[in-house]
Structures are given as C-alpha cells and as structure tokens.
Amino acid sequence: MTGPLIRGAYRGAMTLAAALAVVGARLPGAGRRWPTLAGRLGTLPAAEQATARGGDAIWLHAASVGELVAARALLARLRERFPRRLFVVSTLTATGLALAREMSEAHLACLFPLDAPATVRRRLEPFRLEAFLFTETEVWPTFLGALATRGVPAILVSGRVSARTAARAWGLR
C-alpha cells in the first residue's frame, strides 16, 4: 500500500514542479536567470528533433561534468562497436551540456528532463531507443518506468547500489 502512495506523491510533486517550471520559463528574463530550464521541460529544438528521428539510438546520461568525462571512453567504444546508431548524451547542468555538445562521440546532446510524466513523454517521443545507459546512481522513477513500458533496457554503467537502496529506489517505479 505504501508503494503506490509514494509513487503517486512523487509523480504529483514532479508534475507540480514541471508546471511551476513552465510558468517560470515564461517570466521576463527567465532564459538569462535559468538557462537550463527550457531544456529540462522535455522539448527538443526542431533541428535536434530531426537528428533524434534519424535512427536507432543509444542514450547515455551523465549527471555531471565529472561523470561525463569518466563515461567518454565508454561512449567512444560504443560508437566503434555500433557505428550505425545515433548516440545521445544528456546531463543536468549547463556546463555538462556545453561539454557534451563539444564531444565528437555524441550525435546529440541535451538536458535530462524533469522527472514528470509529460516532460518525460515529450523527451522520449522522437527517439527509437535501443538502450539507456546511466552513470552513478541517478534514479528517476518516472523516466525509468517510461523506458520499461517501451521495452528499453536501462543499464547502470558506473556506480554502486546497496540492496537496501535498490529496493527503495526501484520500489518507486
């Protein structure tokens, strides 16, 4: 009984946060004050949507610059192994996004969406994902649940998760 209540409360809180972010994004000066806000709302610019629709994709999420640097060698090896795949890299910060956009290993770099159902749906819609790789223990229940619904495997490529943490985190699914 607790699991469904927690899931519902989490989804409700994230939906409210996304709604407030939409309002905040429309305020004067929002782009200057919160440069990553629009990217976190799940919509890709038209040119990036065209790239996203370009083929089967493998998505690597690295929350920070350090994680992105650590995952770069893996991304390079994956590109060698799967040259016909579209490689997407996401991060949570403007600095990480700038680095991801400079990486020759990535075809497309974007900000990771807020973990609300609508923003997750908007961000996943243009992609034909074959796999989602993530670093550390970034657990986004709505996003991971949407991947599971689509049959996309989510693979932790770097990090440690205790049995207790895994039970709690995956219970939010």
Contact map, one row per residue, 1 for C-alpha under 8 A:
11111000000000000000000000000000000000000000000000000000000000000000000000000000000000000000000000000000000000000000000000000000000000000000000000000000000000000000000000000
11111100000000000000000000000000000000000000000000000000000000000000000000000000000000000000000000000000000000000000000000000000000000000000000000000000000000000000000000000
11111110000000000000000000000000000000000000000000000000000000000000000000000000000000000000000000000000000000000000000000000000000000000000000000000000000000000000000000110
11111111000000000000000000000000000000000000000000000000000000000000000000000000000000000000000000000000000000000000000000000000000000000000000000000000000000000000000000000
11111111100000000000000000000000000000000000000000000000000000000000000000000000000000000000000000000000000000000000000000000000000000000000000000000000000000000000000000000
01111111110000000000000000000000000000000000000000000000000000000000000000000000000000000000000000000000000000000000000000000000000000000000000000000000000000000000000000010
00111111111000000000000000000000000000000000000000000000000000000000000000000000000000000000000000000000000000000000000000000000000000000000000000000000000000000000000000011
00011111111100000000000000000000000000000000000000000000000000000000000000000000000000000000000000000000000000000000000000000000000000000000000000000000000000000000000000000
00001111111110000000000000000000000000000000000000000000000000000000000000000000000000000000000000000000000000000000000000000000000000000000000000000000000000000000000000000
00000111111111000000000000000000000000000000000000000000000000000000000000000000000000000000000000000000000000000000000000000000000000000000000000000000000000000000000000000
00000011111111100000000000000000000000000000000000000000000000000000000000000000000000000000000000000000000000000001100000000000000000000000010000000000000000000000000000000
00000001111111110000000000000000000000000000000000000000000000000000000000000000000000000000000000000000000000000000000000000000000000000000000000000000000000000000000000000
00000000111111111000000000000000000000000000000000000000000000000000000000000000000000000000000000000000000000000000000000000000000000000000000000000000000000000000000000000
00000000011111111100000000000000000000000000000000000000000000000000000000000000000000000000000000000000000000000111000000000000000000000000000000000000000000000000000000000
00000000001111111110000000000000000000000000000000000000000000000000000000000000000000000000000000000000000000000001110000000000000000000000000000000000000000000000000000000
00000000000111111111000000000000000000000000000000000000000000000000000000000000000000000000000000000000000000000000000000000000000000000000000000000000000000000000000000000
00000000000011111111100000000000000000000000000000000000000000000000000000000000000000000000000000000000000000000000000000000000000000000000000000000000000000000000000000000
00000000000001111111110000000000000000001000000000000000000000000000000000000000000000000000000000000000000000000101001000000000000000000000000000000000000000000000000000000
00000000000000111111111000000000000000000000000000000000000000000000000000000000000000000000000000000000000000000000000000000000000000000000000000000000000000000000000000000
00000000000000011111111100000000000000000000000000000000000000000000000000000000000000000000000000000000000000000000000000000000000000000000000000000000000000000000000000000
00000000000000001111111110000000000010001000000000000000000000000000000000000000000000000000000000000000000000000000000000000000000000000000000000000000000000000000000000000
00000000000000000111111111000000000000001000000000000000000000000000000000000000000000000000000000000000000000000000000000000000000000000000000000000000000000000000000000000
00000000000000000011111111100000000000000000000000000000000000000000000000000000000000000000000000000000000000000000000000000000000000000000000000000000000000000000000000000
00000000000000000001111111100100000000000000000000000000000000000000000000000000000000000000000000000000000000000000000000000000000000000000000000000000000000000000000000000
00000000000000000000111111100110010011000000000000000000000000000000000000000000000000000000000000000000000000000000000000000000000000000000000000000000000000000000000000000
00000000000000000000011111110100000000000000000000000000000000000000000000000000000000000000000000000000000000000000000000000000000000000000000000000000000000000000000000000
00000000000000000000001111111100000000000000000000000000000000000000000000000000000000000000000000000000000000000000000000000000000000000000000000000000000000000000000000000
00000000000000000000000001111100000000000000000000000000000000000000000000000000000000000000000000000000000000000000000000000000000000000000000000000000000000000000000000000
00000000000000000000000000111111100000000000000000000000000000000000000000000000000000000000000000000000000000000000000000000000000000000000000000000000000000000000000000000
00000000000000000000000111111111111000000000000000000000000000000000000000000000000000000000000000000000000000000000000000000000000000000000000000000000000000000000000000000
00000000000000000000000010001111111111000000000000000000000000000000000000000000000000000000000000000000000000000000000000000000000000000000000000000000000000000000000000000
00000000000000000000000000001111111000000000000000000000000000000000000000000000000000000000000000000000000000000000000000000000000000000000000000000000000000000000000000000
00000000000000000000000000001111111000000000000000000000000000000000000000000000000000000000000000000000000000000000000000000000000000000000000000000000000000000000000000000
00000000000000000000000010000111111110000000000000000000000000000000000000000000000000000000000000000000000000000000000000000000000000000000000000000000000000000000000000000
00000000000000000000000000000111111111000000000000000000000000000000000000000000000000000000010000000000000000000000000000000000000000000000000000000000000000000000000000000
00000000000000000000000000000010011111110000000000000000000000000000000000000000000000000000110000000000000000100000000000000000000000000000000000000000000000000000000000000
00000000000000000000100010000010011111111000000000000000000000000000000000000000000000000000000000000000000000000000000000000000000000000000000000000000000000000000000000000
00000000000000000000000010000010001111111110000000000000000000000000000000000000000000000000000000000000000000000000000000000000000000000000000000000000000000000000000000000
00000000000000000000000000000000000111111111000000000000000000000000000000000000000000000000000000000000000001111000000000000000000000000000000000000000000000000000000000000
00000000000000000000000000000000000111111110000000000000000000000000000000000000000000000000000000000000000000111100001000000000000000000000000000000000000000000000000000000
00000000000000000100110000000000000011111110000000000000000000000000000000000000000000000000000000000000000000001100001000000000000000000000000000000000000000000000000000000
00000000000000000000000000000000000001111111000000000000000000000000000000000000000000000000000000000000000000011100011111100000000000000000000000000000000000000000000000000
00000000000000000000000000000000000001111111100000000000000000000000000000000000000000000000000000000000000000000000001001100000000000000000000000000000000000000000000000000
00000000000000000000000000000000000000100111110110000000000000000000000000000000000000000000000000000000000001000000000000100000000000000000000000000000000000000000000000000
00000000000000000000000000000000000000000011111110000000000000000000000000000000000000000000000000000000000000000000000000000000000000000000000000000000000000000000000000000
00000000000000000000000000000000000000000001111111000000000000000000000000000000000000000000000000000000000000000000000000000000000000000000000000000000000000000000000000000
00000000000000000000000000000000000000000000111111100000000000000000000000000000000000000000000000000000000000000000000000000000000000000000000000000000000000000000000000000
00000000000000000000000000000000000000000001111111110000000000000000000000000000000000000000000000000000000100000000000000000000000000000000000000000000000000000000000000000
00000000000000000000000000000000000000000001111111111000000000000000000000000000000000000000000000000000000000000000000000000100000000000000000000000000000000000000000000000
00000000000000000000000000000000000000000000011111111100000000000000000000000000000000000000000000000000000000000000000000000000000000000000000000000000000000000000000000000
00000000000000000000000000000000000000000000001111111100000000000000000000000000000000000000000000000000001100000000000000000000000000000000000000000000000000000000000000000
00000000000000000000000000000000000000000000000111111110100000000000000000000000000001000000000000000000000100000000000000000110000000000000000000000000000000000000000000000
00000000000000000000000000000000000000000000000011111110000000000000000000000000000000000000000000000000000000000000000000000111000000000000000000000000000000000000000000000
00000000000000000000000000000000000000000000000001111111000000000000000000000000000001000000000000000000000000000000000000000000000000000000000000000000000000000000000000000
00000000000000000000000000000000000000000000000000011111100000000000000000000000000011000000000000000000000000000000000000000011000000000000000000000000000000000000000000000
00000000000000000000000000000000000000000000000000000111110000000000000000000000000011000000000000000000000000000000000000000011110000000000000000000000000000000000000000000
00000000000000000000000000000000000000000000000000010011111000000000000000000000000011110000000000000000000000000000000000000011111000000000000000000000000000000000000000000
00000000000000000000000000000000000000000000000000000001111100000000000000000000000011110000000000000000000000000000000000000000111110000000000000000000000000000000000000000
00000000000000000000000000000000000000000000000000000000111110000000000000000000000000111100000000000000000000000000000000000000101110000000000000000000000000000000000000000
00000000000000000000000000000000000000000000000000000000011111000000000000100000000000111100000000000000000000000000000000000000000111000000000000000000000000000000000000000
00000000000000000000000000000000000000000000000000000000001111100000000000000000000000001110000000000000000000010000000000000000000111100000000000000000000000000000000000000
00000000000000000000000000000000000000000000000000000000000111111011001000000000000000001111000000000000000000000000000000000000000001110000000000000000000000000000000000000
00000000000000000000000000000000000000000000000000000000000011111011000000000000000000000111100100000000000000000000000000000000000000100100000000000000000000000000000000000
00000000000000000000000000000000000000000000000000000000000001111111000000000000000000000011100100000000000000000000000000000000000000000000000000000000000000000000000000000
00000000000000000000000000000000000000000000000000000000000001111111100000000000000000000000001100100000000000000000000000000000000000000000000000000000000000000000000000000
00000000000000000000000000000000000000000000000000000000000000011111110000000000000000000000000000000000000000000000000000000000000000000000000000000000000000000000000000000
00000000000000000000000000000000000000000000000000000000000001111111111000000000000000000000000000000000000000000000000000000000000000110000000000000000000000000000000000000
00000000000000000000000000000000000000000000000000000000000001111111111100000000000000000010000100010000000000000000000000000000000000000000000000000000000000000000000000000
00000000000000000000000000000000000000000000000000000000000000001111111100000000000000000000000000000000000000000000000000000000000000000000000000000000000000000000000000000
00000000000000000000000000000000000000000000000000000000000000000111111110000000000000000000000000000000000000000000000000000000000000000000000000000000000000000000000000000
00000000000000000000000000000000000000000000000000000000000001000011111111100000000000000000000000000000000000000000000000000000000000100000000000000000000000000000000000000
00000000000000000000000000000000000000000000000000000000000000000001111111110000000000000000000000000000100000000000000000000000000000000000000000000000000000000000000000000
00000000000000000000000000000000000000000000000000000000000000000000011111111000000000000000000000000000000000000000000000000000000000000000000000000000000000000000000000000
00000000000000000000000000000000000000000000000000000000000000000000001111111100000000000000000000000000000000000000000000000000000000000000000000000000000000000000000000000
00000000000000000000000000000000000000000000000000000000000100000000001111111110000000000000000000000000110000000000000000000000000000000000000000000000000000000000000000000
00000000000000000000000000000000000000000000000000000000000000000000000111111111000000000000000000000000100000000000000000000000000000000000000000000000000000000000000000000
00000000000000000000000000000000000000000000000000000000000000000000000011111111100000000000000000000000000000000000000000000000000000000000000000000000000000000000000000000
00000000000000000000000000000000000000000000000000000000000000000000000001111111111000000000000000000000000000000000000000000000000000000000000000000000000000000000000000000
00000000000000000000000000000000000000000000000000000000000000000000000000111111111010100000000000000000100000000000000000000000000000000000000000000000000000000000000000000
00000000000000000000000000000000000000000000000000000000000000000000000000011111111000000000000000000000000000000000000000000000000000000000000000000000000000000000000000000
00000000000000000000000000000000000000000000000000000000000000000000000000001111111000000000000000000000000000000000000000000000000000000000000000000000000000000000000000000
00000000000000000000000000000000000000000000000000000000000000000000000000000111111110000000000000000000000000000000000000000000000000000000000000000000000000000000000000000
00000000000000000000000000000000000000000000000000000000000000000000000000000111111110000000000000000000000000000000000000000000000000000000000000000000000000000000000000000
00000000000000000000000000000000000000000000000000000000000000000000000000000000011111000000000000000000000000000000000000000000000000000000000000000000000000000000000000000
00000000000000000000000000000000000000000000000000000011110000000000000000000010011111100000000000000000000000000000000000000000000000000000000000000000000000000000000000000
00000000000000000000000000000000000000000000000000010111110000000000000000000000000111110000000000000000011100000000000000000000000000000000000000000000000000000000000000000
00000000000000000000000000000000000000000000000000000000111100000000000000000010000011111000000000000000111100000000000000000000000000000000000000000000000000000000000000000
00000000000000000000000000000000000000000000000000000000111100000000000000000000000001111100000000000000011111000000000000000000000000000000000000000000000000000000000000000
00000000000000000000000000000000000000000000000000000000001111000000000000000000000000111110000000010000010111000000000000000000000000000000000000000000000000000000000000000
00000000000000000000000000000000000000000000000000000000001111100000000000000000000000011111000010010000000011110000000000000000000000000000000000000000000000000000000000000
00000000000000000000000000000000000000000000000000000000000011110001000000000000000000001111100110010000000001110000000000000000000000000000000000000000000000000000000000000
00000000000000000000000000000000000000000000000000000000000001110000000000000000000000000111110110000000000000110000000000000000000000000000000000000000000000000000000000000
00000000000000000000000000000000000100000000000000000000000000110000000000000000000000000011111110000000000000100000000000000000000000000000000000000000000000000000000000000
00000000000000000000000000000000001100000000000000000000000000000000000000000000000000000001111111000000000000000000000000000000000000000000000000000000000000000000000000000
00000000000000000000000000000000000000000000000000000000000000001000000000000000000000000000111111100000000000000000000000000000000000000000000000000000000000000000000000000
00000000000000000000000000000000000000000000000000000000000000111001000000000000000000000011111111110000000000000000000000000000000000000000000000000000000000000000000000000
00000000000000000000000000000000000000000000000000000000000000000000000000000000000000000111111111111000000011100000000000000000000000000000000000000000000000000000000000000
00000000000000000000000000000000000000000000000000000000000000000000000000000000000000000000011111111100000000000000000000000000000000000000000000000000000000000000000000000
00000000000000000000000000000000000000000000000000000000000000001000000000000000000000000000001111111110000000000000000000000000000000000000000000000000000000000000000000000
00000000000000000000000000000000000000000000000000000000000000000001000000000000000000001110000111111110010010000000000000000000000000000000000000000000000000000000000000000
00000000000000000000000000000000000000000000000000000000000000000000000000000000000000000000000011111111010110000000000000000000000000000000000000000000000000000000000000000
00000000000000000000000000000000000000000000000000000000000000000000000000000000000000000000000001111111000000000000000000000000000000000000000000000000000000000000000000000
00000000000000000000000000000000000000000000000000000000000000000000000000000000000000000000000000111111110000000000000000000000000000000000000000000000000000000000000000000
00000000000000000000000000000000000000000000000000000000000000000000000000000000000000000000000000001111111000000000000000000000000000000000000000000000000000000000000000000
00000000000000000000000000000000000000000000000000000000000000000000000100110010000000100000000000000011111000000000000000000000000000000000000000000000000000000000000000000
00000000000000000000000000000000000000000000000000000000000000000000000000100000000001111000000000011011111110000000000000000000000000000000000000000000000000000000000000000
00000000000000000000000000000000000000000000000000100000000000000000000000000000000001110000000000000001111110000000000000000000000000000000000000000000000000000000000000000
00000000000000000000000000000000000000000000000100110000000000000000000000000000000001111000000000001000011111000000000000000000000000000000000000000000000000000000000000000
00000000000000000000000000000000000000000000000000000000000000000000000000000000000000011100000010011000011111100000000000000000000000000000000000000000000000000000000000000
00000000000000000000000000000000000000100001000000000000000000000000000000000000000000011110000010000000000111110000000000000000000000000000000000000000000000000000000000000
00000000000000000000000000000000000100110000000000000000000000000000000000000000000000000111100010000000000011111000000000000000000000000000000000000000000000000000000000000
00000000000000000000000000000000000000110100000000000000000010000000000000000000000000000111000000000000000001111100000000000000000000000000000000000000000000000000000000000
00000000000000000000000000000000000000111100000000000000000000000000000000000000000000000000000000000000000000111110001100100000000000000000000000000000000000000000000000000
00000000000001000100000000000000000000011100000000000000000000000000000000000000000000000000000000000000000000011111001100000000000000000000000000000000000000000000000000000
00000000000001000000000000000000000000000000000000000000000000000000000000000000000000000000000000000000000000001111101100000000000000000001111000000000000000000000000000000
00000000001001100100000000000000000000000000000000000000000000000000000000000000000000000000000000000000000000000111111100000000000000000000011000000000000000000000000000000
00000000001000100000000000000000000000000000000000000000000000000000000000000000000000000000000000000000000000000011111110000000000000000000011000000000000000000000000000000
00000000000000100000000000000000000000000100000000000000000000000000000000000000000000000000000000000000000000000001111111000000000000000000000000000000000000000000000000000
00000000000000000100000000000000000000011110000000000000000000000000000000000000000000000000000000000000000000001111111111100000000000000000000000000000000000000000000000000
00000000000000000000000000000000000000000100000000000000000000000000000000000000000000000000000000000000000000001111111111110000000000000000011001000000000000000000000000000
00000000000000000000000000000000000000000100000000000000000000000000000000000000000000000000000000000000000000000000111111111000000000000000000001000000000000000000000000000
00000000000000000000000000000000000000000110000000000000000000000000000000000000000000000000000000000000000000000000011111111100000000000000000000000000000000000000000000000
00000000000000000000000000000000000000000111000000000000000000000000000000000000000000000000000000000000000000001000001111111100000000000000000000000000000000000000000000000
00000000000000000000000000000000000000000000000000000000000000000000000000000000000000000000000000000000000000000000000111111110000000000000000000000000000000000000000000000
00000000000000000000000000000000000000000000000000000000000000000000000000000000000000000000000000000000000000000000000011111110000000000000000000000000000000000000000000000
00000000000000000000000000000000000000000000000010011000000000000000000000000000000000000000000000000000000000000000000001111111000000000000000000000000000000000000000000000
00000000000000000000000000000000000000000000000000011011100000000000000000000000000000000000000000000000000000000000000000011111100000000000000000000000000000000000000000000
00000000000000000000000000000000000000000000000000001011100000000000000000000000000000000000000000000000000000000000000000000111110000000000000000000000000000000000000000000
00000000000000000000000000000000000000000000000000000001111000000000000000000000000000000000000000000000000000000000000000000011111100000000000000000001000000000000000000000
00000000000000000000000000000000000000000000000000000001110000000000000000000000000000000000000000000000000000000000000000000001111100000000000000000001100000000000000000000
00000000000000000000000000000000000000000000000000000000111000000000000000000000000000000000000000000000000000000000000000000000111110000000000000000001111000000000000000000
00000000000000000000000000000000000000000000000000000000011110000000000000000000000000000000000000000000000000000000000000000000111111000000000000000001111000000000000000000
00000000000000000000000000000000000000000000000000000000011110000000000000000000000000000000000000000000000000000000000000000000001111100000000000000000011110000000000000000
00000000000000000000000000000000000000000000000000000000000111000000000000000000000000000000000000000000000000000000000000000000000111111100000000000000011111000000000000000
00000000000000000000000000000000000000000000000000000000000011100010001000000000000000000000000000000000000000000000000000000000000011111100000000000000000111100000000000000
00000000000000000000000000000000000000000000000000000000000001000010000000000000000000000000000000000000000000000000000000000000000001111100000000000000000111110000000000000
00000000000000000000000000000000000000000000000000000000000000000000000000000000000000000000000000000000000000000000000000000000000001111110000000000000000101111000000000000
00000000000000000000000000000000000000000000000000000000000000100000000000000000000000000000000000000000000000000000000000000000000001111111000000000000000000000000000000000
00000000000000000000000000000000000000000000000000000000000000000000000000000000000000000000000000000000000000000000000000000000000000001111100100000000000000000000000010000
00000000000000000000000000000000000000000000000000000000000000000000000000000000000000000000000000000000000000000010000000000000000000000111111100000000000000000000000000000
00000000000000000000000000000000000000000000000000000000000000000000000000000000000000000000000000000000000000000010000000000000000000000011111110000000000000000000000011011
00000000001000000000000000000000000000000000000000000000000000000000000000000000000000000000000000000000000000000011100100000000000000000001111111000000000000000000000000001
00000000000000000000000000000000000000000000000000000000000000000000000000000000000000000000000000000000000000000011100100000000000000000001111111100000000000000000000000000
00000000000000000000000000000000000000000000000000000000000000000000000000000000000000000000000000000000000000000000000000000000000000000011111111110000010000000000000000001
00000000000000000000000000000000000000000000000000000000000000000000000000000000000000000000000000000000000000000000000000000000000000000000111111111000000000000000000000001
00000000000000000000000000000000000000000000000000000000000000000000000000000000000000000000000000000000000000000000000110000000000000000000011111111100000000000000000000000
00000000000000000000000000000000000000000000000000000000000000000000000000000000000000000000000000000000000000000000000000000000000000000000001111111111110000000000000000000
00000000000000000000000000000000000000000000000000000000000000000000000000000000000000000000000000000000000000000000000000000000000000000000000111111111110000000000000000000
00000000000000000000000000000000000000000000000000000000000000000000000000000000000000000000000000000000000000000000000000000000000000000000000011111111000000000000000000000
00000000000000000000000000000000000000000000000000000000000000000000000000000000000000000000000000000000000000000000000000000000000000000000000001111111000000000000000000000
00000000000000000000000000000000000000000000000000000000000000000000000000000000000000000000000000000000000000000000000000000000000000000000000000111111100000000000000000000
00000000000000000000000000000000000000000000000000000000000000000000000000000000000000000000000000000000000000000000000000000000111100000000000000111111110000000000000000000
00000000000000000000000000000000000000000000000000000000000000000000000000000000000000000000000000000000000000000000000000000000011100000000000000110011111000000000000000000
00000000000000000000000000000000000000000000000000000000000000000000000000000000000000000000000000000000000000000000000000000000001111000000000100110001111100000000000000000
00000000000000000000000000000000000000000000000000000000000000000000000000000000000000000000000000000000000000000000000000000000001111000000000000000000111110000000000000000
00000000000000000000000000000000000000000000000000000000000000000000000000000000000000000000000000000000000000000000000000000000000011111000000000000000011111100000000000000
00000000000000000000000000000000000000000000000000000000000000000000000000000000000000000000000000000000000000000000000000000000000011110000000000000000001111100000000000000
00000000000000000000000000000000000000000000000000000000000000000000000000000000000000000000000000000000000000000000000000000000000001111000000000000000000111110000000000000
00000000000000000000000000000000000000000000000000000000000000000000000000000000000000000000000000000000000000000000000000000000000000111000000000000000000111111000000000000
00000000000000000000000000000000000000000000000000000000000000000000000000000000000000000000000000000000000000000000000000000000000000011000000000000000000001111100000000000
00000000000000000000000000000000000000000000000000000000000000000000000000000000000000000000000000000000000000000000000000000000000000001000000000000000000000111110110000000
00000000000000000000000000000000000000000000000000000000000000000000000000000000000000000000000000000000000000000000000000000000000000000000000000000000000000011111110000000
00000000000000000000000000000000000000000000000000000000000000000000000000000000000000000000000000000000000000000000000000000000000000000000000000000000000000001111111000000
00000000000000000000000000000000000000000000000000000000000000000000000000000000000000000000000000000000000000000000000000000000000000000000000000000000000000000111111100000
00000000000000000000000000000000000000000000000000000000000000000000000000000000000000000000000000000000000000000000000000000000000000000000000000000000000000001111111110000
00000000000000000000000000000000000000000000000000000000000000000000000000000000000000000000000000000000000000000000000000000000000000000000000000000000000000001111111111100
00000000000000000000000000000000000000000000000000000000000000000000000000000000000000000000000000000000000000000000000000000000000000000000000000000000000000000011111111100
00000000000000000000000000000000000000000000000000000000000000000000000000000000000000000000000000000000000000000000000000000000000000000000000000000000000000000001111111110
00000000000000000000000000000000000000000000000000000000000000000000000000000000000000000000000000000000000000000000000000000000000000000010100000000000000000000000111111111
00000000000000000000000000000000000000000000000000000000000000000000000000000000000000000000000000000000000000000000000000000000000000000000100000000000000000000000011111111
00100000000000000000000000000000000000000000000000000000000000000000000000000000000000000000000000000000000000000000000000000000000000000000000000000000000000000000011111111
00100110000000000000000000000000000000000000000000000000000000000000000000000000000000000000000000000000000000000000000000000000000000000000100000000000000000000000000111111
00000010000000000000000000000000000000000000000000000000000000000000000000000000000000000000000000000000000000000000000000000000000000000000110110000000000000000000000011111
